[in-house]
């Protein structure tokens, strides 16, 4: 079976005036991979992600996401990826069902498909009883699981998760990771950013950005060996502190 | 001169945010309140800093009652709320001056206390607070909470959203502040930070699950935990959850933490079972409990 790359970035660069926010990063992410994208505040992560999701045009270099070019096919990228962040995910003043319908509609699903998906999703998450409640009234953990499912509503090849589990209790957090594993085992690529290094340990491979460059990229296990560290937190501190 | 909390309850309409909470923070202790969002951490901070009145129970801070001596308490505590508390459109220096003036002091008078932290943000003293990076905002907020030399410092999720380097520096600062005779109550949703406190209270849904030193909490974990891994993580989790003798199954990074219900548990049995599920490269090894394991066992 041929392994296809869902992200291919080659010398991807973004400059703001004289400042090089992202400095020629080169990496690929495979189909079904759980890829951790780490870096300190200001290392260039957000700028890099904005280029990958088609909302910021790179200064130079090349990249394809889900098979589409970041320079010329940004709109196709947006249609073919999922995105979830802790800051923005769902509308608190819409009900659970309305949120699902809304996002299904945004991604161009047919009415019958939205109906199907709504049923499937509510069952899957055990949210049938609260389908008509406002999302704002749900516990944080439920919201996060729901927003992950909604980010996958159009069956994207890749989903970008920006700090997905901040503040959630440890049991819910693990249920969330089980959902990620399940999506990955079904072939969805997962691209995660986080400041919490224990979360990095769940990833198949992890990259660490320092001052606009990718300074390390490997499995958590190999990174720990390479940096003689007990955990990813120590790896990060060694790299980012120099 | 620490903190005394006795049978404190607080509810908002039909939500019981705190349910009969009692504990003490010793003078000069670095005490951690560890729990997820919605556990009641902020409500407790607001009661102790006299911004909110409890429905039941009593509490004192540095020997002063939160109801009777609220004005006095406000002079002697530093409070760094979870959300960014500074004036975004004032500069770094203006923010600090503002807080010093409010408390009837000057930056110079207590400069010793904040010096070490302030020198790191001083190069940006003319920058507006809104334009600072997360790590720098956090340092400025800490300086502002310290400028009047408080007896007790309340830090509500100071490290949320901050990168690991800044988090580490922040905890190092707290340790040094402790040496200057300041009692510190700090909250965090991140269990790995618990180990850095003298004692911790694990809190969820408005109830305290346990209070002790981080070591003691981990030592009291009732079961033997095994790190289980194999070629396919999702299959491992599914298989373990379907195993009839499982007590708990939690993914932990590259492993799954597994506990068994049997006293005479033999890892070979589990190995055979996983092999029968078509898993390969199976490893099963004993491991140490973490605070997170304890939290989940208690919250179960």
Interface residues (C-beta under 8 A of the other chain):
Chain A: X39 X40 X41 X42 X139 X140 X141 X163 X166 X167 X168 X169 X170 X171 X172 X174 X177 X178 X181 X182 X184 X185 X195 X196 X197 X198 X200 X201 X202 X220 X221 X232 X233 X236 X237 X240 X241
Chain B: X35 X36 X37 X38 X39 X133 X134 X135 X160 X161 X162 X163 X164 X165 X166 X167 X168 X189 X190 X191 X192 X204 X232 X233 X234 X235 X237 X250 X251 X252 X253 X254 X292 X295 X296 X299 X300
